[in-house]
């Protein structure tokens, strides 16, 4: 069930969000929701990467190029 949530923002950030909202023709709440979703996705990716990195390094996969070569 959705529950309302309040977030306090500095005035300058609120104004920037409102400007972006107007230029993108999107509600501020959509911009905030999308930003939080991106942050959570990035956070989860970084956590997963941190767990997997030792296994990748043990296989000699040290760079993105190493991974791409291994996938071919």
C-alpha positions as CSV (number, residue, x, y, z in Angstrom):
1,X,0.0,0.0,0.0
2,X,1.3,3.4,-0.9
3,X,1.9,5.9,1.9
4,X,2.7,9.5,1.4
5,X,6.2,10.6,2.1
6,X,7.5,14.1,2.7
7,X,11.0,15.1,1.8
8,X,12.5,18.5,2.7
9,X,14.6,20.0,-0.1
10,X,16.8,23.1,-0.1
11,X,15.1,26.0,-1.9
12,X,17.6,26.0,-4.8
13,X,17.1,22.3,-5.5
14,X,13.3,22.7,-5.4
15,X,13.5,25.5,-7.9
16,X,15.7,23.4,-10.2
17,X,13.3,20.5,-10.0
18,X,10.4,22.9,-10.9
19,X,12.4,24.2,-13.9
20,X,13.2,20.7,-15.1
21,X,9.6,19.7,-14.6
22,X,8.4,22.6,-16.7
23,X,10.9,22.0,-19.5
24,X,10.3,18.3,-19.6
25,X,6.5,18.6,-19.1
26,X,6.6,16.1,-16.2
27,X,5.3,16.4,-12.7
28,X,8.0,17.0,-10.1
29,X,6.9,13.9,-8.3
30,X,7.7,11.8,-11.4
31,X,11.1,13.4,-11.6
32,X,11.8,12.6,-8.0
33,X,10.4,9.0,-8.3
34,X,12.6,8.4,-11.4
35,X,15.7,9.9,-9.6
36,X,15.2,7.7,-6.6
37,X,14.7,4.6,-8.8
38,X,17.9,5.3,-10.7
39,X,19.8,5.8,-7.4
40,X,18.4,2.5,-6.0
41,X,19.4,0.7,-9.2
42,X,22.9,2.1,-9.1
43,X,23.2,1.2,-5.4
44,X,22.1,-2.4,-6.1
45,X,24.5,-2.7,-9.0
46,X,27.4,-1.4,-7.0
47,X,26.6,-3.8,-4.1
48,X,26.4,-6.7,-6.6
49,X,29.6,-5.7,-8.3
50,X,31.4,-5.5,-4.9
51,X,30.3,-9.1,-4.2
52,X,31.2,-10.5,-7.6
53,X,34.5,-8.6,-8.1
54,X,36.7,-11.1,-6.2
55,X,35.4,-14.0,-8.3
56,X,36.0,-12.1,-11.5
57,X,39.5,-11.1,-10.5
58,X,40.2,-14.8,-9.7
59,X,39.3,-15.6,-13.3
60,X,41.5,-12.8,-14.7
61,X,38.7,-10.5,-15.5
62,X,40.1,-7.1,-14.4
63,X,38.6,-4.7,-17.0
64,X,35.4,-4.3,-19.0
65,X,37.4,-5.3,-22.0
66,X,38.4,-8.6,-20.3
67,X,34.7,-9.3,-19.7
68,X,33.7,-8.5,-23.3
69,X,36.4,-10.8,-24.6
70,X,35.3,-13.6,-22.3
71,X,31.7,-13.2,-23.5
72,X,32.6,-13.6,-27.2
